[in-house]
Amino acid sequence: MDRAPEPPRAATPGGVGAGGAAMTRPQITIQNTHSERRRLKMAGRVGSRWWWTLVILPAMAVSACGGSRLTHDDILAAVNGGPLPAGVAQQQSQQGAVSVVPQNGVAPSAPGTSGSGSVSGSGAGNASSVSAGTAAGGGGVHGSGTSGAVAAAGTGPTAARPAGPLAPIVVGNIGNYSGPAGSSLSGAEPMIRLWAQWINARGGIAGHPVQIFTADDGGDPQRSLSLVKDMVEDKHVIAFVGDQIPFTMKSQLAYLHQHNIPLVGGDALDPAWTADSLAFPSGTTFAESVLGMYKTAHQRNLIKLGLVYCVEAPVCSFVHDYTVNGGASRAGEDLVYQSQISLTQPDYTAQCLGAQSAGAQVVFLGMDTNSILRFAASCARQNYHPIYIQSSLAANNALLGNRDLEGFFTASQVFPFMVDNTAATALFHRAVQQYDPSLQLSVASAVAWSAGELLSRAASEVGAVPTTQDILNGLWSMRGETLDGLTPPLTYVKNQPSPPVQCYFLIELKGGRYSSPSGDTYAC
């Protein structure tokens, strides 16, 4: 069986999404899940039985040739109330905190734990943590909740109870959470774990707990493939949900087809999201997002367009080719300047002077969030202040309050993360306030949440033992699905690439704050 190699140790302990060398933050989140709309239906099946979820944080590295971790069968047995496998007590004392989640949804803290959420170990691509308690130590520990609370939002007799002892829905999540794209994408990983906590405490998906393994591939294609193999062959995932893999998607596809494992929602940046039959975008696809930004620029009388795009990622080359081969002109834009850059450049003065000389009023920046900040600073030093546009996944708190970026706008592929005026978006914000109110929200986190909700809708009719085919059948049944307004209309076709998702939500920076001119309404 293929196992991921031992990763380079990160220079900075803790935290996902730090730039620099590739690193892995593999995590497991096991929670008890159950769909709210299934609660009454499943109540008779669940009854008043108590059940427990085992939570383990190994604090030691796991080599490619071995290591100490529970097998999938061990985990499944524990979830279903079986005895702990031999040696687990010893592992618990060596590897980290253990917590349990009783049926009332409240997790008592075990020794060395504080709060509810997810923790990660330092294994080599092998997920080694389960949510329900957060260890207070170091070694890549991620807190994702407030102390003790795992119960669903809501009070009184209508509040959902955690899921019964049905077979878990086992899924994975992989992202370019460190490396060149980390500053833009890292917000997705804590959000998908938070979503798992929320959905599990509300009773799960059709009574099944969701078990989610997360890992950081650092933008390395070979590492990404190794992680996929480990999750499919060792962790037995039946789908990937909310993956953020613009640098590494193509390295996975051949293997995913061998095992018929779908990608349920994700970054939607690579053209493969609309070219591969196992990719199911959960929001606006990239070419359509770029076109939406160009149309918006034209509507705002920003007719002269500049394009600056990176050399590192295939998606950057794609946006260049799309723009010069009709994308700009289709929106009525005049492409007056273009330049390829590196994400590692400390300064972009030459490109700023070139765009300024060409008279570019609006500049598309094909780069990550950190590079956007450096680019805007370089141009401001030349007294050049165009309007900037970029992939919506770069829109996070790092841009807030930056005067050089005033007027920045983007076409978000899912609901604007700052909006809470619908039932679905209010639920998103309520879950964040309940489980991790300090979490910094971004488009990446909204994409992760929407992908989780897409999985929940697709898996609503799973059988007693959830399968990949159950997930695929649920996805293929969707026609114009918006997940109650979280996404533009989504349609999938059996065994065919997903149709492009044309519509988008607008987000902009005004007065140093994010806002959505159209609120929760998408444009097409």
N, C-alpha and C positions, 0 to 999 in steps of 0.2 A: 504494500500500500504506500502511495506517495505521501510523504510528510514534508511540511514546510521546513526549510533550513533555519538554523539559528540566526536570528536577525542581529544586525548591528545594534549595540546598546545606544539609547538616545543620550545625547549630552545633557539634556535638561530633563530632570525627573518629573513624572506626572504630566497630565494634560495631553489631550489629543489635538493635533492640528498645528503643532509648532513647525516652523519651516526648517529646511535643512535636510539632513540625510534621512533616507527612508527608515521608518521604524514601524513596529507593529504593536497595536494595542488591542489584541484579540480579547473579546469579552463574550460572555454568555448572559443572557437575561432570561430567567425562567420566572414567569408569573402565572397566576391562575386567571384564565380568561373566559369571558362569556359575553355575548352580545346582549345589550340591554333589551332589544326587542325580542330576544329568545328567553328572557329570564323566567317569565311565567310558564312558558312551554316546557322548560327544562326543570322547573321546581320539583315536580313529582319524581323525576329521575334522580335529582340530587338529594332530596329529602333533608334530613338534619345531620347527615354524616359529616364528621370532621376529617380534614385531610391536610397534609403538610407538604410543603415544597422545600427541598434541601437546597441550601445556599453555601457554596464553597468558594473561597478565594485562595488559590495556590499562590504563594509568594516566591516560588522558585522557578527558575528557567526550565523549560522542557526541551530536550534535545530532539533532533530529527529522528533519532533511533529509539527513543523511548521516553520515559517520563512518568510522572504520577498524576493521573487524572481519572475521573469516573468515565466509564464507557457510556455510550448512549443507552444501552439496556439497563445499566445501573441507575441512570438518571430517570428513565421511564419507570422503573420499578419504584423508585422513591416517590415520584409524582403520584403514582397509583397506590401509595400506601404500603408498599412492600418493605421488607427489612433493609437496613443499610448494609452494603457490601462490606466484607471483611477489610479491615485496614482503614476504613473511612475515619474512625475516631482519631487515629494517629495522624492522618492527613489533615484533619481539621486543626489539630494543635500546631502542626508544622506550617500550614499554608495560609491561614487567615481566618476570617470571621465566619461563623455559621449562624444563620437566622432561620426561623420558620414562619410561615404565614398560615395561621389558623383560618377557619371558615369565616370568621367575622371580619377578616380583612385587615387585622391589625397585627403588625409584626413586632414582637418583643425583641429588644436589642440583646444580642448575645455578647459575651465578653469581648471587648475590643471593637465593638461596633457602635455606630451612632447614626441613626436616621434610616430611611428607606431609600432604596435605589439600586445601583449597580456598582460592582467593583471589578477591576481587571487585574489579572496577574501579569507575569512577565514571560509567559511561555513563547515558544517559537512557532507562532501561527496556530496554536491550539487554544481555543477559548477556555477560560479557566475561572469564570465567575458567574454567579447567578444572582439576580436581583431579589431583594427582600431586606437586605441590610447593607450598610455601607461601612466598610472598615475604616478605622480612623488613622491608619498608618499610611506610609508612602508606598513606593513601588508601583506607580501607575494607578493609583486609586482614584475612582471617579465618583463623586457624590452626585446623586440625582434625585433628591427628594427631601422633604422635611421630616423631622424626627418622628419615627414610628408610624406615620400615617400611610396606609396602603388602601384604605377603603375608598369606594367610589364617591364621586361628587354627589351631593344630594343627601337629604336627611329623612328620617321617619320611615314608614313602612314601604315607601317606593324606592328606597335606595337599593341598588343591586348588591348581591352577595358574590363573592368570588366563585369561579367555576368549579364544577364537580370533578371527580376523578376520571375524566375521559382522557383518551390518548392526546398528547400535545400536538399542536401544529408547529413543526420545527422549521425555522427559516433562518437565513443568514443575511448579513449586511456587510459589504466591503466598500471601502472608500479610499480615495486619495487624500486621507486626512492629515498627512504630513507631506513634506516635500513642496514642490512648486505650487501646487493648487491648494495646499492646506489652508491658507488664509481665507480662501473663498468657501471651501466645502466642509470644514471641520464642524460647523454647527449642526450638521445632519446627524452625526453619530450619537450625541447625547439625547437628541430629540427622538430618534427611533427607539431608544431604550425607555425614554419617558413614556412614549406612546404604548409600549408593551406593558409598563406598569399600569397605566390608565385602563387599557382594554382588559387586562387580566382582573383588576380589582372590580370592574363592572360586570364580570361574569364571562368574559372571553368571547370567542367566536363560536357560536353554536354550542356553547358549553365546553369547548376545548381550550385548555391553556395554551398560550403562545410562548414558545421557547425560541429566543432569538440570540444567535451568535453574531458578534460584530468584530471586525478586524480592520486595521489600517495597512494598506499595501504600500504606502509611501510613494505612490505613482510609479512603482516598478512593475513592468508587465510580467516578468518571471515570478516575482513574489506573489503577484495577484493571482496567477494561475495556481501556484502552490496552495494558496489559501482556499481557493475555490475547491480544489481537489480534496483538501482536508475536510472542509465542511460537508461536501457531498458524500465522501466515502467513509469518513470517521464520525462526523456529527449527524449524518443522514438528513440534511436539510432537503425539503421538497420544493423550495423556491428561495430566491433572493428578493429582498424588499428594500426599496429606497437606496440602492447602490449609487455612489457618487464616484464614477470611474471614467472621466473623460480621457485620462492618460492610459488607461489599461483595459478598456472594454473589449477591444478586438482580440486581446490575448486570451480571453475567456471563452469566446463564442463557440469555437470548435468543440471544446470539452463540454460545454453546456448542452450542445446538441447531441453529443454522444449519450448523455444521461437525461435528455429532455427536461431540463430544469429552466424555468422561466425567470426573467428579470421583471419583477412587479414594481413599476415606478422607479424613479431615479432622476439623475441629472438631466437626461434628454439632450445632452450636448453633442454627442457623437452622431453622425448621420446614420449609423447602424440602428439607432432607435426606430427609424422608419424603413429599414432595409432588412431587418432580421425578424423571423417569425416568432422567436422566443422573447423579444423585447416588447414590453408594454409600457409606453411612456404614460406618466400620470399627470402630464400637463403639456403646455405649449412646446412643440418641438423646435429645434434651434433655428432652422432657416426661417420658419414662420415668425419666431420671436424677433430675429434680426429685421425682417421685413416690417414688422409692426413698429419697431423703433424708427426705421427710416421713414415710414409713413407719418408717424407722429412728428418727427423733425420737420418734414415738409409742411405739415399742417401748421406748424409754429413759425413758418417762414425761415427756417434754418436750411437753406437750399444747398449750400456748399459744404460738401462732406469730406472729412479726412479719415483715413483708416490706418491705424497702427496695430500690428498684430505680431504675436510671439512666434518664435522659431521652434519652441519646445514641444508643442502639443498639436496633434492632427486637427483638432477642432479649430485652431488658429488658421491653419492653411485653408480649412473649409470655408471660414468666414471671408477670407480674402477671395477665394475662387468664386464664391456665391456673389460677393459684392461687385467684382469687376465683370462678371459674366451675366449681368442683367439685374441683379438684386437692387442696386442703387437706382438705376434708371427706371425700374418698375415702379418705384415710389416717387419718381420725379426728382431724385437727388442728382447733383452733379459732383462726381468724385474728382476732387481737385488735388488730392494728396494721398499717398500711400507709402508706408515704410514698414519693413520687418525689423523687429527688435528681439532682444533676449530678456527673459524675466530676471536675469542676474545682473543686468546693468544697474549701476548705482545712480546714473543720471541720464536724463533724456533731453538735454538741452538742444541737441542737433535736430531731433525730430520736432520739438516745439517750434524752433525757428523755421523749419521747413513748412510745417502746417500753417504757421502764421503768415509766412511769405506768400503762400498759395491762397490765402484768404479763407481758410476753412472755418466755418461758423460752428460746426458740430463735429466732434471727433469720436469715432468708435474706437475703444481701447480693448483690443483682444489680449487681455492679460489678467493676472490675479489681483486681489484686493491690495496687497502690499505694493505691487508695481504701479497700480493706479495712483496711490498716494504719492509715490516718487515722481510719477509723470506730471501730475497736477502741480506739484511743488516746483518742478523744473520749469514749467511753462509760466507759472506765476512770477518767477524771478525774471522772466523776460517781458513781464507785463502783458502776457497773452492769456486771456480768460475765455476760451471757447466753452460751449456746452458739451459735456461728456456723456456718452452712452456706452453701455457695456452689457454683457450677459447678466441676467438678474441675479445669478448665484454669487456675484461679487458684492451684492448689496447687503452689508452687515453693519454692525455698530462701529467698525473701524472708520467708516466714512462720515459718521455723524459729527456735526459741528465744524466741519472743514470748509472754510470760506472759499477755498480754491475750487471746490466741487459744487458750489451753489448752482442749482438748476439741473444737476445730474438727473437723468431719468433712464428707466429701463422697462422692458416688457416682461413682467413676471409670469412664469409658467403656471403658477397656482395662485390662490388667494393672497392678497396683500397681508403680510404677517402682522401689521399694526392695526388691522381692521377687526372689530369685534361686534358688529351690528347685525349679525345674523345668528341663528341658533347654532349653526355648525362652527362659525368662527368664534363665537362666545365660548363654546365648549372647549375649543383649542386653548384659549387663554385661561379658562378655569382650570384645565388640567395642568398647565404650566404653573399657575399660582399654587396649586395644591402640592405638586411634586418637586418643583425646583424654581421658585420665584426669582432666583438670581440668574437664571439661564438667559443669556443674551440671544434674542431672537433675530432671525435673518430669513432671507428667501430660502436658504438651504434647509433651515429647520422647518419652514412651512412645506417644502417639498417632501421632507422625510415624514412629517405628519400625514400629508395627503397620500403618500405611498402606503403607509400603514392602514389608512382608511380604505384604500383601494383593495388591499389584501383582505381586510375584514369583509368587504362587500363580495369579493370573489369567492371567499371561503365560507360564505353563509350557509351553503348546502353540503358541507363536507360530510363524509360518512363516519362510521364509528372509528375507523382508522384513517386519518386524513392522508390523501395522496396528491401527488403532482397533478394527476388527471383531474381531480376535483377542482384544483385551483384553475387549471386551464379552461375547464368547462365553464366555470363561473366568469372568467374573463371574456371568453368568446360569446357569452350571452349578453354582453353589455352593448347598448345602442344609445348614444347620446347621454351617457352617464356623467353627472356633474358632482357626485358625492355631496349632495345637498348644498351645492354652491361653492365647494372648495376648489373645483377645477373647471376649466372649460369643458364642453361636451367631449366625451371620450367614447370611441367606438373601436372595437377589435373584431377581426375576421379570422375564423378558424384556419390555422396552418398558413396564414398569410402575414406579411409584414404589416405593422400597424399603419393605418392611414395617418398622414400628417395632422397634427392638432393645430388648427389655424388661429384660434382665438387666444387672447392674452389679457392680463390685468396690468394696468399702468401704475408704476411707483416712481416717485420723484423726491429729490431733496430740496426743501424750501425752508429757509430760515434755520438751516442746520439740522432739520428733523425730516424723517420720512413721512410721506403722506401719499394718499392715493386719490388722484383727481376724480376718478370715477367710482370710488368706494369699492363695493363688492361686485360691481358690474364689469363684465369682460367686454372687450372690443374684438372685432373680427376684420 
